[in-house]
Amino acid sequence: RTAMTQWWRALLALAALASAAAAALAPRHFVLNDDVAAALAAGRPVVALESTIVAHGMPYPQNLETAVAVEDVVRGAGAVPATIAVLHGVVHIGLTHDQLEDIARKGHLVRKASRRDIAAAVADEADAATTVSATALLARMAGIKVFVTGGIGGVHRGVETTMDISADLTELGRTDICVVSAGVKSILDIGKTLEFLETQGVTVVGYRTDKFPSFFVPTSNFTVPLRLDTPEQCAKLIQANDDLALKSGVLIAVPVPQEEAADGLIVEQAVQEALSELRTEGVSGRDITPFMLKRVSELTSGNSLKSNIALVKNNARVGSQIAVALSALRKQQAGVLRVVVVGGAVVDVTSRSDVPMDAKTKSVPGTVFVQTGGVGRNVAEGLARLQLNPLLVSAVGDDLFGDFVMSQVATLNVTTAGLLRVRGHRTAVFNAIVDGATGEQVAAVADMPVITAITPDYVRRFEDAIAASEMVVLDGNPQTETIAAVCEMAHKHNVPVWYEPTSCAKAGKIVEAGAIAKGHVTYLSPNRYEALSLLDALQVPVPPAPSSLENDAVTIEYHKVLARLLLEHVPQAMGVLVKVGRLGSVVAVRGSETAHVPPPRPASVVNVIGAGDSMVAGCIWHLLTHGRTSTCALCDATTTGTRAARLSLESPQPVSPLLSPAALEA
C-alpha cells in the first residue's frame, strides 16, 4: 500500500501540473470535452488542432472529411484529439462530430479568430474558428503542450510596404507550446519569417530534414538551425524548454511526404499569379491567406489541395508521436507506471538435458536452473527493462519461493504493490524439461493454485492504476471472473487490453469471461495451438489443416487464415498476432492484408522459455513509444518484438538482461 500510495501521489502531482491551467479557466467561458479533460487529468497525451482549417481552409465536404481523418490519425497514435473553437461565445477544447460538422458546413459564415478576436467572439456569443495563434494560446491555457496544424502564418511577401506579419509568429514567441507544421505557407516570405522567429526567440526544428519545408513542397533554400530525427528527441527538447521556463514556443517543421508533394515550380507560378490577382482585387488583412490558398488550389488543378490534406495528416501522425513521447517522458521522470500486468508470478524450475531426448528417455544428465518466471511476471520484467514502469498484479505463497519472487521482482523496478502474499499457499512453480539438443520444451508440470487468490475484489483495488495506465496486459492464469473484472475496468477507462493466452487449456477463459463478446479485448497473441483453442471456444468453424503442413509456405498461409478468423470474431480488436514457432509470426489487423513477420535469428538457441513473453513486451513497448498510426502498426511492433524474442532465445533466463530500448532500436 505504501508503494502504491507513492506512485499514485506522483501521478496526481503530474496530473496537477498538466491540468492546473485548465482548472483556472473561467468555467462560463471554457468547456473541456470529457475525453480531453480525462486525458489531461491522467497525464495522457493530448494534441490540439485548429478549426480555421475546417471553416476557412478547405471547401465542404473535404474540410469535414479531413478534420475527421486527422482526429482519427491522432487517436490511432494513442493520443486524444482536441480541436478548438469558440461556439456561441464559449471556448471549446475538443469538439464532438456534430460540432465539427456544423463548423464545416457554415464555412466562411464562422468568424476567423486570432488572439485579438477571442474576447470579442466570447462577448458577442458568436461562433469563431481559431487560427494558429488563438489555438496555441487556448491550448496552452488548457494545459496542452502539442499543437498540430498544416502550416503557420508568417511574414507576407511585400512586407516592406504592407507590414503584414502574422500574429502566429508573435504568439510563438510568448507561448510555451510545441507547434508541429509543414513549415510556413509557401505563399509567404520564408526567409523573413525565419528571421522574425529568431527575433522572437522561437526554437525552430527540422524534423528529419536539414532544409526548412515550404508547405506544399518538402524543401526550400533555407537551412534549419536544428535537426531532430525522433519523437523522443523532440519530447526532450520540449521538456527542456519547460524546465528552463523560457516561455517561448517550439516550431517543429515536418516536410510533406515526397510522394504527396506538389510540383514546386508549378506552385510558385500559381503563387505569383495569385499575388497579382490579390493586388488587383485589393484583398488585404485576414482575407489574404484564404484567398491565396483557394486561388493556388484552382491554378494547380487541385493538386495543392491534395498536398494540403496529405501534409496535415502527416503532421498529425508526427505530432501525435511527439505527444505520446512527451507523456511517456514525463511519466518516466515522475516514476509513474504506464502498464498494468495481471497474471502469473512463478518460479521456473528448468531441467535442461545434456543429450537428445526421446519418448523412451527415463533419466539423462543435465542442468537444473531455478529462476523467477510466469507469463505475467516475464512480460512485466520485459516492460521494466524497456523503462515502461509496470505494475504487476499477482499472488505468491508465504514460502521461500515467495520470498525469492518478491526480491527478484523488486530489483527489476517492477512496482510490487500488486503482489499479494497468501498465507498457507505454495508459490506457483512451473517445472519444465528442455531438450538440450533442440532447446525445445518436451514436458512440463504447472503447480498454480495460488493464482486463485487473484480475485475480482483484489484486482478492483487497482482500478485507479488501470485508469491511469496506457495498457493492461492479461495472461490466462487468473480465474475467469477476475479476467472479466479486469477487462470491465479497462473498458470503463478506455484503456486497451492485450491478452496473452498462456496455454491451450487457459486460452478460452477470455471467451468465458465475456470480454470478447463485449468488445473489451484490443490485442491477442496466441501461439498456433492457442489460436485453435480460442476459435473453438468462440465456436468458429476452422478449415481443416492442409495435409502439406510440412511445407513452410503452406503452414504460414494456414496460420494467416487462423489469425484473420480470430480478428473477424473479436469485435473492437485492433490486431491479432499468432506465433508460429520457427516460422515467425503472422499478424492480422483491420484494413490491411494479413502479414508474415520473419522469425528471430539467434546466434544460438539457449532457451525457448520466455521468448514469447519477451516478444509481447517488445510489441507493447513499440506501440506505446512509436504510436499506432501506420497501416500495420502491429506488424512494425511485432518486428520489434521479434528482436526482444531473439535476445531471450540467446539467454538462459526467460527475459534477457540485455533487453533495453537501445537494443530494440539497433
C-alpha positions as CSV (number, residue, x, y, z in Angstrom):
1,R,0.0,0.0,0.0
2,T,2.9,2.3,0.8
3,A,4.4,1.8,-2.7
4,M,1.0,2.2,-4.3
5,T,0.5,5.5,-2.4
6,Q,3.9,6.8,-3.5
7,W,3.4,6.3,-7.2
8,W,-0.2,7.4,-7.1
9,R,0.9,10.6,-5.4
10,A,3.4,11.1,-8.2
11,L,0.7,10.6,-10.7
12,L,-1.5,13.2,-9.0
13,A,1.3,15.6,-9.0
14,L,1.9,15.1,-12.7
15,A,-1.8,15.5,-13.4
16,A,-1.9,18.6,-11.3
17,L,0.9,20.2,-13.5
18,A,-0.9,19.1,-16.7
19,S,-4.3,20.5,-15.8
20,A,-3.5,23.4,-13.4
21,A,-4.1,25.9,-16.2
22,A,-7.4,24.2,-17.2
23,A,-8.6,24.3,-13.6
24,A,-8.1,28.1,-13.5
25,L,-10.2,28.7,-16.6
26,A,-13.4,30.7,-16.2
27,P,-16.0,27.9,-16.4
28,R,-18.6,30.1,-18.1
29,H,-16.2,30.8,-20.9
30,F,-14.4,27.4,-21.3
31,V,-15.7,23.8,-21.9
32,L,-13.3,20.9,-21.9
33,N,-14.5,17.8,-23.8
34,D,-14.9,14.9,-21.4
35,D,-12.2,12.8,-23.2
36,V,-9.8,15.7,-23.2
37,A,-10.4,16.5,-19.6
38,A,-9.9,12.8,-18.6
39,A,-6.7,12.6,-20.6
40,L,-5.2,15.8,-19.1
41,A,-6.1,14.6,-15.6
42,A,-4.4,11.3,-16.1
43,G,-1.3,12.8,-17.9
44,R,-2.1,11.1,-21.2
45,P,-1.1,12.7,-24.5
46,V,-3.4,15.3,-26.0
47,V,-3.0,17.0,-29.3
48,A,-4.6,20.4,-30.1
49,L,-6.0,21.0,-33.5
50,E,-7.1,24.4,-35.0
51,S,-10.6,24.9,-36.5
52,T,-9.8,27.7,-39.1
53,I,-8.6,24.9,-41.4
54,V,-12.1,23.4,-41.1
55,A,-14.1,26.6,-41.6
56,H,-11.8,28.6,-44.0
57,G,-9.0,26.3,-45.2
58,M,-10.9,23.9,-47.5
59,P,-14.3,23.5,-49.2
60,Y,-17.1,21.3,-47.8
61,P,-17.1,18.3,-47.6
62,Q,-13.3,17.9,-47.9
63,N,-12.9,20.1,-44.8
64,L,-15.1,17.8,-42.6
65,E,-13.6,14.6,-44.1
66,T,-10.1,15.9,-43.4
67,A,-10.9,17.0,-39.9
68,V,-12.4,13.6,-39.0
69,A,-9.5,11.8,-40.7
70,V,-6.9,13.9,-38.8
71,E,-8.6,13.2,-35.5
72,D,-8.6,9.5,-36.3
73,V,-4.8,9.7,-37.0
74,V,-4.3,11.3,-33.6
75,R,-6.4,8.6,-31.9
76,G,-4.6,5.9,-33.8
77,A,-1.3,7.1,-32.4
78,G,-2.5,6.8,-28.9
79,A,-3.3,10.4,-28.2
80,V,-6.6,12.3,-27.7
81,P,-7.5,15.0,-30.3
82,A,-8.7,18.4,-29.1
83,T,-10.0,20.5,-31.9
84,I,-10.5,24.1,-30.5
85,A,-13.2,26.6,-31.5
86,V,-15.5,29.2,-30.0
87,L,-19.1,28.1,-30.1
88,H,-21.9,30.5,-29.1
89,G,-19.4,32.6,-27.2
90,V,-17.8,29.6,-25.3
91,V,-14.3,28.3,-25.9
92,H,-14.5,24.5,-26.6
93,I,-11.4,22.4,-26.1
94,G,-12.3,19.3,-28.0
95,L,-15.3,19.1,-30.4
96,T,-18.0,16.5,-31.0
97,H,-18.6,15.2,-34.5
98,D,-21.8,17.3,-34.7
99,Q,-19.9,20.4,-33.7
100,L,-17.2,19.7,-36.3
101,E,-19.8,19.2,-39.0
102,D,-21.6,22.4,-38.1
103,I,-18.4,24.4,-38.4
104,A,-17.5,22.7,-41.7
105,R,-21.0,23.4,-43.2
106,K,-21.1,27.0,-42.2
107,G,-17.6,27.6,-43.5
108,H,-16.9,31.3,-44.0
109,L,-20.0,32.2,-42.1
110,V,-18.0,31.3,-39.0
111,R,-15.7,34.1,-37.8
112,K,-11.9,33.7,-38.1
113,A,-10.4,34.4,-34.6
114,S,-6.8,35.3,-33.9
115,R,-5.7,36.1,-30.3
116,R,-7.1,39.7,-30.7
117,D,-10.5,38.4,-31.7
118,I,-11.2,35.8,-28.9
119,A,-12.7,38.2,-26.4
120,A,-14.9,39.8,-29.0
121,A,-16.2,36.4,-30.1
122,V,-17.0,35.5,-26.5
123,A,-18.6,38.8,-25.7
124,D,-20.8,38.6,-28.9
125,E,-21.7,34.9,-28.1
126,A,-20.5,34.2,-31.6
127,D,-19.1,31.1,-33.4
128,A,-15.4,31.5,-34.3
129,A,-12.8,29.3,-35.8
130,T,-9.4,29.6,-34.1
131,T,-6.3,30.4,-36.1
132,V,-2.8,29.1,-35.2
133,S,-2.2,32.0,-32.7
134,A,-5.6,31.6,-31.0
135,T,-5.4,27.8,-30.9
136,A,-1.8,27.9,-29.5
137,L,-2.9,30.3,-26.7
138,L,-6.1,28.4,-25.8
139,A,-4.4,25.0,-25.9
140,R,-1.7,26.2,-23.6
141,M,-4.3,27.7,-21.2
142,A,-5.9,24.2,-21.1
143,G,-2.6,22.5,-20.3
144,I,-2.0,21.0,-23.8
145,K,1.6,21.1,-24.9
146,V,1.5,19.8,-28.5
147,F,-0.5,21.5,-31.3
148,V,-0.7,20.2,-34.9
149,T,-1.6,22.4,-37.9
150,G,-1.0,22.5,-41.6
151,G,1.3,25.5,-41.9
152,I,1.8,28.5,-39.7
153,G,1.4,32.1,-40.9
154,G,4.4,34.3,-41.4
155,V,5.9,37.4,-43.0
156,H,4.0,38.2,-46.1
157,R,5.7,39.0,-49.4
158,G,5.9,42.7,-49.8
159,V,6.1,43.3,-46.1
160,E,8.2,46.4,-46.7
161,T,5.1,48.2,-47.8
162,T,2.3,46.3,-46.0
163,M,3.8,45.5,-42.6
164,D,1.8,42.3,-42.8
165,I,3.2,39.8,-40.3
166,S,1.1,37.0,-38.9
167,A,0.2,37.0,-35.2
168,D,1.2,33.3,-35.2
169,L,4.8,34.4,-35.0
170,T,4.5,36.7,-32.0
171,E,2.3,34.1,-30.3
172,L,5.0,31.5,-30.7
173,G,7.4,34.0,-29.1
174,R,5.4,34.3,-25.9
175,T,3.5,30.9,-25.6
176,D,5.4,27.8,-24.5
177,I,3.8,25.3,-26.8
178,C,5.1,23.0,-29.5
179,V,3.6,23.6,-32.9
180,V,4.0,20.9,-35.5
181,S,3.5,22.2,-39.1
182,A,4.8,21.7,-42.6
183,G,6.8,24.9,-42.2
184,V,5.1,28.2,-43.3
185,K,2.7,28.5,-46.2
186,S,4.7,28.9,-49.4
187,I,2.7,32.0,-50.3
188,L,4.8,33.8,-47.7
189,D,8.3,35.0,-47.4
190,I,10.1,32.1,-45.8
191,G,13.5,33.8,-45.3
192,K,12.0,36.8,-43.5
193,T,9.7,34.5,-41.5
194,L,12.7,32.6,-40.1
195,E,14.4,35.8,-39.3
196,F,11.4,37.0,-37.4
197,L,11.1,33.7,-35.5
198,E,14.7,34.1,-34.4
199,T,14.0,37.6,-33.1
200,Q,11.0,36.2,-31.1
201,G,13.2,33.5,-29.5
202,V,11.3,30.6,-31.1
203,T,13.2,27.3,-31.4
204,V,12.9,26.1,-35.0
205,V,13.4,22.4,-35.7
206,G,13.6,20.5,-38.9
207,Y,12.1,17.0,-38.4
208,R,14.3,14.6,-40.3
209,T,15.4,17.4,-42.6
210,D,18.2,20.0,-42.9
211,K,16.1,22.3,-45.1
212,F,13.1,24.2,-43.9
213,P,10.0,22.8,-45.6
214,S,7.7,25.1,-47.6
215,F,4.3,23.7,-47.1
216,F,3.3,22.1,-50.4
217,V,6.8,21.1,-51.2
218,P,9.2,19.3,-48.7
219,T,12.2,21.7,-49.0
220,S,13.3,25.2,-49.6
221,N,16.6,27.1,-49.9
222,F,16.7,27.8,-46.2
223,T,18.6,25.7,-43.7
224,V,17.0,24.9,-40.3
225,P,19.0,25.9,-37.2
226,L,18.4,22.5,-35.6
227,R,17.5,19.0,-36.9
228,L,15.9,16.2,-34.8
229,D,15.0,12.7,-36.1
230,T,12.8,11.0,-33.5
231,P,9.7,11.9,-31.4
232,E,11.8,11.2,-28.3
233,Q,14.3,13.8,-29.2
234,C,11.5,16.3,-29.8
235,A,9.9,15.4,-26.4
236,K,13.2,16.0,-24.6
237,L,13.6,19.4,-26.3
238,I,10.0,20.4,-25.3
239,Q,10.6,19.3,-21.7
240,A,13.9,21.2,-21.5
241,N,12.1,24.3,-22.8
242,D,9.6,23.9,-20.0
243,D,12.2,23.1,-17.3
244,L,14.0,26.3,-18.2
245,A,10.8,28.3,-18.1
246,L,11.7,30.0,-21.4
247,K,8.1,30.9,-22.0
248,S,8.6,30.7,-25.8
249,G,7.4,28.1,-28.2
250,V,9.0,25.4,-30.3
251,L,8.2,25.0,-34.0
252,I,8.8,21.6,-35.5
253,A,8.8,21.7,-39.3
254,V,7.8,18.4,-40.9
255,P,8.2,18.0,-44.7
256,V,5.2,16.8,-46.7
257,P,5.9,13.2,-47.8
258,Q,7.7,13.3,-51.2
259,E,5.0,11.2,-52.9
260,E,2.3,13.7,-51.8
261,A,4.2,16.9,-52.6
262,A,3.1,19.3,-55.3
263,D,5.5,20.4,-58.1
264,G,7.4,23.3,-56.6
265,L,7.8,25.3,-59.9
266,I,4.1,24.9,-60.7
267,V,3.1,26.0,-57.1
268,E,5.4,29.1,-57.3
269,Q,4.0,30.1,-60.7
270,A,0.5,29.8,-59.2
271,V,1.5,31.8,-56.1
272,Q,2.9,34.6,-58.3
273,E,-0.3,34.7,-60.4
274,A,-2.5,34.7,-57.3
275,L,-0.4,37.5,-55.7
276,S,-1.0,39.6,-58.8
277,E,-4.8,39.0,-58.6
278,L,-4.7,39.8,-54.9
279,R,-3.2,43.2,-55.6
280,T,-5.7,43.9,-58.4
281,E,-8.7,43.0,-56.3
282,G,-7.4,44.8,-53.2
283,V,-7.6,41.8,-50.9
284,S,-5.9,42.5,-47.5
285,G,-5.6,41.6,-43.9
286,R,-7.2,38.3,-42.7
287,D,-8.6,37.6,-46.1
288,I,-5.2,37.2,-47.8
289,T,-4.4,33.6,-46.7
290,P,-7.9,32.1,-47.6
291,F,-7.8,33.9,-51.0
292,M,-4.3,32.7,-51.8
293,L,-4.9,29.1,-50.8
294,K,-8.1,29.0,-52.8
295,R,-6.6,30.5,-55.9
296,V,-3.4,28.4,-55.7
297,S,-5.6,25.3,-55.5
298,E,-7.6,26.4,-58.5
299,L,-4.5,27.3,-60.5
300,T,-2.8,23.9,-59.8
301,S,-6.0,22.0,-60.7
302,G,-6.5,20.9,-57.1
303,N,-3.0,19.4,-56.7
304,S,-2.1,21.9,-53.9
305,L,-5.3,20.9,-52.0
306,K,-4.4,17.2,-52.2
307,S,-0.9,18.1,-50.8
308,N,-2.5,20.2,-48.1
309,I,-4.7,17.3,-46.9
310,A,-1.8,14.9,-47.0
311,L,0.6,17.2,-45.1
312,V,-2.0,17.8,-42.4
313,K,-2.4,14.1,-41.8
314,N,1.3,13.6,-41.8
315,N,1.8,16.4,-39.3
316,A,-0.9,14.8,-37.1
317,R,0.9,11.5,-37.2
318,V,4.3,13.1,-36.2
319,G,2.7,15.5,-33.7
320,S,0.9,12.6,-32.0
321,Q,4.0,10.6,-31.8
322,I,5.7,13.5,-30.1
323,A,2.8,14.0,-27.7
324,V,3.0,10.3,-26.8
325,A,6.7,10.5,-26.3
326,L,6.4,13.7,-24.1
327,S,3.7,12.0,-22.0
328,A,6.0,8.9,-21.6
329,L,9.0,11.1,-20.7
330,R,7.0,13.0,-18.0
331,K,5.6,9.8,-16.5
332,Q,9.1,8.2,-16.5
333,Q,10.6,11.3,-14.8
334,A,7.7,11.2,-12.2
335,G,8.1,7.5,-11.7
336,V,4.5,6.9,-12.9
337,L,3.6,3.4,-14.2
338,R,2.4,3.0,-17.8
339,V,1.3,-0.6,-18.0
340,V,-0.6,-2.8,-15.6
341,V,0.1,-6.6,-15.9
342,V,-2.3,-9.1,-14.3
343,G,-1.2,-12.7,-14.3
344,G,1.2,-15.3,-13.0
345,A,4.3,-14.8,-11.0
346,V,6.0,-18.2,-10.9
347,V,9.2,-19.9,-10.0
348,D,10.5,-21.7,-13.1
349,V,12.4,-24.9,-12.5
350,T,14.0,-25.7,-15.8
351,S,15.7,-29.1,-16.4
352,R,17.9,-29.0,-19.5
353,S,19.3,-32.2,-20.8
354,D,22.9,-32.6,-22.0
355,V,21.9,-35.1,-24.6
356,P,19.0,-35.5,-27.1
357,M,15.8,-36.8,-25.6
358,D,13.1,-39.1,-27.0
359,A,9.9,-40.8,-25.7
360,K,11.9,-43.7,-24.3
361,T,14.2,-41.5,-22.2
362,K,13.9,-42.1,-18.4
363,S,16.8,-40.2,-17.0
364,V,19.6,-38.2,-18.6
365,P,22.4,-35.9,-17.3
366,G,21.8,-32.2,-17.5
367,T,21.5,-29.0,-15.6
368,V,18.7,-27.6,-13.4
369,F,18.0,-23.9,-13.3
370,V,15.8,-22.2,-10.7
371,Q,14.6,-18.7,-11.6
372,T,11.6,-16.4,-11.5
373,G,9.1,-16.7,-14.4
374,G,5.4,-16.8,-15.2
375,V,3.9,-15.2,-18.2
376,G,2.7,-12.1,-16.4
377,R,5.9,-11.7,-14.4
378,N,8.1,-12.2,-17.6
379,V,6.1,-9.6,-19.5
380,A,6.4,-7.2,-16.5
381,E,10.2,-7.8,-16.4
382,G,10.5,-7.1,-20.1
383,L,8.4,-3.9,-19.8
384,A,10.6,-2.8,-16.8
385,R,13.8,-3.4,-18.8
386,L,12.2,-1.3,-21.5
387,Q,11.6,1.5,-19.0
388,L,7.8,1.3,-19.0
389,N,7.4,1.2,-15.2
390,P,4.8,-1.7,-15.0
391,L,2.7,-2.6,-12.0
392,L,2.4,-6.4,-11.6
393,V,-0.8,-7.7,-10.0
394,S,-0.2,-11.3,-9.0
395,A,0.0,-13.7,-5.9
396,V,2.7,-15.7,-4.3
397,G,2.8,-18.0,-1.3
398,D,4.3,-17.3,2.1
399,D,7.2,-19.7,1.5
400,L,10.9,-19.4,0.5
401,F,9.9,-19.3,-3.2
402,G,7.6,-16.4,-2.4
403,D,10.5,-14.5,-0.8
404,F,12.6,-15.3,-3.9
405,V,9.9,-13.9,-6.3
406,M,9.3,-10.8,-4.3
407,S,13.0,-9.9,-4.0
408,Q,13.7,-10.6,-7.7
409,V,10.8,-8.6,-8.9
410,A,11.7,-5.7,-6.6
411,T,15.2,-5.5,-8.1
412,L,13.8,-5.1,-11.6
413,N,12.0,-1.8,-11.0
414,V,8.6,-3.5,-11.3
415,T,6.1,-2.0,-8.9
416,T,5.4,-4.7,-6.4
417,A,2.4,-3.1,-4.7
418,G,0.2,-5.6,-6.6
419,L,2.0,-8.7,-5.4
420,L,-0.2,-10.5,-2.8
421,R,1.4,-12.8,-0.2
422,V,-1.1,-15.6,0.6
423,R,-0.7,-17.4,3.9
424,G,-0.8,-21.2,3.8
425,H,-0.2,-21.4,0.0
426,R,2.7,-22.6,-2.1
427,T,4.2,-20.2,-4.6
428,A,3.4,-21.2,-8.1
429,V,6.0,-23.4,-9.8
430,F,6.5,-24.3,-13.4
431,N,8.7,-27.3,-13.9
432,A,9.9,-27.6,-17.5
433,I,12.1,-30.2,-19.2
434,V,14.0,-28.9,-22.1
435,D,15.8,-31.0,-24.8
436,G,19.3,-29.6,-24.7
437,A,19.9,-30.7,-28.4
438,T,17.0,-28.5,-29.7
439,G,16.2,-26.1,-27.0
440,E,12.5,-27.2,-27.2
441,Q,10.3,-27.9,-24.2
442,V,9.4,-31.5,-24.2
443,A,7.3,-31.7,-21.0
444,A,6.2,-29.6,-18.1
445,V,4.2,-29.6,-14.8
446,A,2.5,-26.5,-13.5
447,D,1.6,-26.1,-9.8
448,M,-0.6,-22.9,-9.8
449,P,-3.3,-23.0,-7.2
450,V,-2.1,-19.8,-5.5
451,I,-3.2,-17.8,-8.6
452,T,-6.8,-18.3,-7.5
453,A,-6.1,-15.7,-4.8
454,I,-6.1,-13.0,-7.6
455,T,-9.9,-12.5,-7.1
456,P,-12.2,-9.9,-8.7
457,D,-12.3,-8.0,-5.4
458,Y,-8.5,-8.0,-5.2
459,V,-7.9,-6.6,-8.7
460,R,-10.6,-3.9,-8.1
461,R,-8.2,-2.4,-5.6
462,F,-6.1,-1.3,-8.6
463,E,-8.8,0.4,-10.6
464,D,-7.1,3.8,-10.2
465,A,-3.9,2.3,-11.5
466,I,-5.7,0.8,-14.5
467,A,-7.4,4.1,-15.2
468,A,-4.1,5.9,-15.2
469,S,-2.3,3.3,-17.4
470,E,-1.8,3.2,-21.1
471,M,-2.2,-0.6,-21.5
472,V,-3.4,-3.6,-19.5
473,V,-1.8,-7.0,-20.1
474,L,-3.6,-10.1,-19.0
475,D,-2.3,-13.7,-19.1
476,G,-4.6,-16.7,-19.0
477,N,-3.7,-17.7,-15.4
478,P,-6.3,-15.8,-13.3
479,Q,-9.9,-17.1,-12.8
480,T,-12.5,-16.3,-15.4
481,E,-14.3,-13.9,-13.1
482,T,-11.1,-12.0,-12.4
483,I,-10.3,-11.7,-16.1
484,A,-13.9,-10.3,-16.6
485,A,-13.4,-7.8,-13.8
486,V,-10.1,-6.5,-15.2
487,C,-11.5,-6.2,-18.7
488,E,-14.5,-4.3,-17.4
489,M,-12.3,-1.8,-15.6
490,A,-10.0,-1.3,-18.6
491,H,-13.0,-0.8,-20.9
492,K,-14.6,1.7,-18.4
493,H,-11.5,3.8,-18.6
494,N,-10.8,3.4,-22.3
495,V,-7.5,1.5,-21.7
496,P,-6.5,-1.1,-24.3
497,V,-6.2,-4.8,-23.2
498,W,-3.6,-7.2,-24.5
499,Y,-4.4,-10.8,-23.9
500,E,-1.7,-13.5,-23.8
501,P,-3.5,-16.8,-23.6
502,T,-0.7,-18.7,-21.8
503,S,-1.8,-22.3,-22.8
504,C,-4.4,-24.2,-24.8
505,A,-6.3,-25.1,-21.6
506,K,-6.5,-21.5,-20.4
507,A,-6.9,-19.7,-23.8
508,G,-10.7,-19.9,-23.7
509,K,-11.0,-18.1,-20.4
510,I,-11.2,-14.7,-22.1
511,V,-14.2,-16.0,-24.1
512,E,-15.9,-17.4,-21.0
513,A,-15.4,-14.1,-19.3
514,G,-17.5,-12.4,-21.9
515,A,-14.7,-10.0,-22.7
516,I,-14.5,-10.8,-26.4
517,A,-18.3,-10.6,-26.9
518,K,-18.4,-7.2,-25.2
519,G,-15.5,-5.8,-27.3
520,H,-13.1,-5.4,-24.3
521,V,-10.0,-7.0,-25.9
522,T,-7.7,-4.9,-28.1
523,Y,-4.9,-7.3,-28.9
524,L,-4.4,-11.1,-28.7
525,S,-1.1,-13.0,-29.0
526,P,-1.8,-16.8,-29.1
527,N,0.6,-19.4,-30.4
528,R,-0.7,-21.7,-33.2
529,Y,-2.3,-24.1,-30.8
530,E,-3.8,-21.5,-28.5
531,A,-5.3,-19.8,-31.6
532,L,-7.2,-23.1,-32.4
533,S,-8.4,-23.3,-28.8
534,L,-9.7,-19.7,-28.9
535,L,-11.5,-20.3,-32.2
536,D,-13.0,-23.5,-30.6
537,A,-14.2,-21.5,-27.6
538,L,-15.7,-18.9,-29.9
539,Q,-17.4,-21.8,-31.8
540,V,-15.9,-20.7,-35.1
541,P,-15.6,-23.4,-37.7
542,V,-12.0,-23.8,-38.7
543,P,-10.9,-25.1,-42.1
544,P,-9.0,-28.4,-41.9
545,A,-5.3,-28.1,-41.8
546,P,-3.7,-28.8,-45.2
547,S,-2.0,-32.2,-45.4
548,S,1.1,-30.5,-46.5
549,L,1.8,-28.5,-43.3
550,E,5.4,-29.7,-43.5
551,N,5.7,-27.1,-46.3
552,D,6.6,-23.8,-44.7
553,A,4.7,-21.6,-47.1
554,V,1.6,-23.6,-46.7
555,T,1.9,-23.5,-42.9
556,I,2.3,-19.7,-42.9
557,E,-0.8,-19.3,-45.1
558,Y,-2.8,-21.6,-42.9
559,H,-2.0,-19.6,-39.8
560,K,-2.8,-16.4,-41.7
561,V,-6.3,-17.9,-42.1
562,L,-6.5,-18.6,-38.3
563,A,-5.3,-15.0,-37.5
564,R,-7.9,-13.5,-39.8
565,L,-10.7,-15.7,-38.4
566,L,-9.8,-14.6,-34.9
567,L,-9.8,-10.9,-35.9
568,E,-13.2,-11.2,-37.6
569,H,-14.7,-12.8,-34.5
570,V,-13.2,-10.4,-31.9
571,P,-15.1,-7.2,-32.1
572,Q,-13.2,-4.0,-31.5
573,A,-9.8,-5.8,-31.6
574,M,-7.1,-3.8,-33.4
575,G,-5.0,-6.8,-34.1
576,V,-4.1,-10.5,-33.7
577,L,-0.6,-11.8,-33.5
578,V,-0.2,-15.6,-33.9
579,K,3.2,-17.0,-33.1
580,V,4.2,-19.8,-35.4
581,G,7.4,-21.1,-33.8
582,R,10.4,-21.3,-36.0
583,L,8.4,-19.7,-38.9
584,G,7.9,-16.4,-37.0
585,S,4.6,-14.8,-36.6
586,V,1.5,-13.8,-38.6
587,V,-0.3,-10.5,-37.9
588,A,-3.9,-9.7,-38.8
589,V,-5.1,-6.1,-38.5
590,R,-8.2,-4.3,-39.7
591,G,-8.0,-2.7,-43.1
592,S,-4.8,-4.4,-44.2
593,E,-3.5,-7.7,-45.6
594,T,-2.5,-10.3,-43.1
595,A,1.2,-10.2,-42.9
596,H,4.0,-12.7,-42.1
597,V,6.8,-11.4,-39.8
598,P,10.0,-13.5,-40.2
599,P,11.3,-15.3,-37.1
600,P,14.1,-14.2,-34.8
601,R,17.6,-15.3,-35.9
602,P,19.5,-16.0,-32.7
603,A,23.2,-16.8,-32.8
604,S,22.3,-20.0,-30.9
605,V,19.2,-21.2,-29.0
606,V,20.0,-21.4,-25.3
607,N,16.4,-21.5,-24.0
608,V,12.9,-21.1,-25.6
609,I,11.0,-20.3,-22.3
610,G,10.2,-16.6,-22.1
611,A,10.8,-15.8,-25.8
612,G,7.1,-15.3,-26.5
613,D,6.7,-13.2,-23.3
614,S,9.7,-11.0,-24.3
615,M,8.1,-10.6,-27.7
616,V,4.9,-9.3,-26.1
617,A,6.9,-6.8,-24.0
618,G,8.7,-5.6,-27.1
619,C,5.5,-5.2,-29.1
620,I,3.9,-3.2,-26.3
621,W,7.0,-1.0,-25.9
622,H,6.9,-0.3,-29.7
623,L,3.2,0.6,-29.7
624,L,3.4,2.9,-26.7
625,T,6.6,4.7,-27.8
626,H,6.1,4.8,-31.6
627,G,2.4,5.1,-31.8
628,R,-0.2,3.2,-33.8
629,T,-0.8,5.3,-36.9
630,S,0.8,3.2,-39.6
631,T,-1.5,0.9,-41.6
632,C,0.0,-2.1,-39.8
633,A,1.5,-0.7,-36.6
634,L,1.2,-4.1,-35.0
635,C,3.3,-5.5,-37.9
636,D,6.0,-3.0,-37.0
637,A,5.6,-3.7,-33.3
638,T,5.9,-7.5,-34.0
639,T,9.2,-6.9,-35.9
640,T,10.5,-5.0,-32.8
641,G,9.1,-7.8,-30.5
642,T,11.0,-10.3,-32.6
643,R,14.2,-8.6,-31.6
644,A,13.3,-9.0,-27.9
645,A,12.5,-12.7,-28.5
646,R,15.9,-13.2,-30.1
647,L,17.6,-11.8,-27.0
648,S,15.6,-14.2,-24.9
649,L,16.4,-17.2,-27.1
650,E,20.1,-16.4,-26.7
651,S,19.8,-16.1,-22.9
652,P,19.5,-18.8,-20.2
653,Q,17.0,-16.5,-18.5
654,P,13.4,-16.1,-19.7
655,V,13.9,-12.3,-20.2
656,S,17.4,-11.3,-21.3
657,P,19.3,-8.9,-19.1
658,L,20.4,-7.3,-22.4
659,L,16.9,-6.2,-23.2
660,S,16.7,-2.4,-23.4
661,P,15.2,0.3,-25.7
662,A,18.6,0.8,-27.3
663,A,18.8,-3.0,-28.1
664,L,15.4,-2.8,-29.8
665,E,16.3,0.3,-31.8
666,A,19.6,-1.1,-33.0
